């Protein structure tokens, strides 16, 4: 598997890194009074951008790896999937077809018939639709990320990757460090988006955010890749 989602995410983060380089090259730290608006714009932009990139990455990650199951479903027995994943395969697909995409006005029932018929065909064929496992409710915080992986039968994802994370972080961390750091980054995005105030955000904050998200994304990709391989083997 080529890990397209991870590669694209890292390339996207390069944009954020370039914005930080511009801010560092042309402005003082802390910024002078005449520089504050520009610095807020650049730092706030990075804070929002990296979270949006991470949210998009999570969707692409799930779709990429679960597509392996869908692509091979005719040669697999997906009824051998873990119970929780089997339930989600059916119920989430039907729920998605009945209600439409999350955070969008539900289309009229007549327009949903086609989606419902498609969902039924997928279920009857024994296939899996990766799209229904990609929703993080526009908020990639620790709770939603944990739920995202739980839906595909990876429980306690942050505990699962903790030792590997510490090695890549090159320092032992507190038991809840990964969750806390992710929530800090996401909440920073919320603060900027809702108050337009980014002056309290430091360069070191943003550099640490990018480093953290790169490590986290790499480990999530690795776990999802290994998990998908195990599922395929289990269903063969």
Phi, psi and omega in degrees: 000142191269354179056049182298318183299315181294316179300315180294322179297315180296323177294322179295321179294338177298331176295315178297320179295323178293321177297320178294322178296320177298314181297320181288326184286324191250353184228153180282164178225108003288158184291146172289165184301326180283350182256352191298320181295316180295318180294318177300318180297315181291312181292319177296321178298318179295317181300319180285318186297316185292327179288319176298320179294320180291320177299315179295323178299316181300318178297313181294324180299310181296316181297318182298311186282321179289339175297336176297319178293317181295317181298325184258010191298331182291338178257006181242161173250089185291351174288355176267359177297156175306146185308315183298321179289323176297316179299314180294326178304320182272306188291320180292324179293314179295319180297317179297319180292321183287321187259341184085176181302146180297148176063025173231150178299127182299129179291161178303153182302325181296327180282340182275346183304316181299319179293322180293318178297318178298317180299318180297320179296319179297316181295313181297323181286348182083013181276175177229138179257107184300331186302325185285355178255011189255003188273124174244020175057034179058025182209092184278049178280178187297322180298314183287326176293317178299318179294321180303316181281328176298326180297336178254020174073031168248101183273145176053057184303323184288327174290322181300320185263002189303309184294321178294322179298313182301323178294318180286328178285343178064035177192140174294144181232165178295159185303324183256018185300316184298311178299314183296318181292318178298316180295324177299316181293316180293318180294328175297320176299315180301317182299315180294316183295327186262340182240347184058028180245112182236010186293332182281350181280130182259164175300318181296325176303311186288321177297318178294324179298314181295316178299315180299312183293326176297314180294313181299315181298320179298317181288322177296321178297316181297316180295319181292322178296313180295320181295317180296319178299320179293321179296318179297317178296319180297327185265000181281000000 
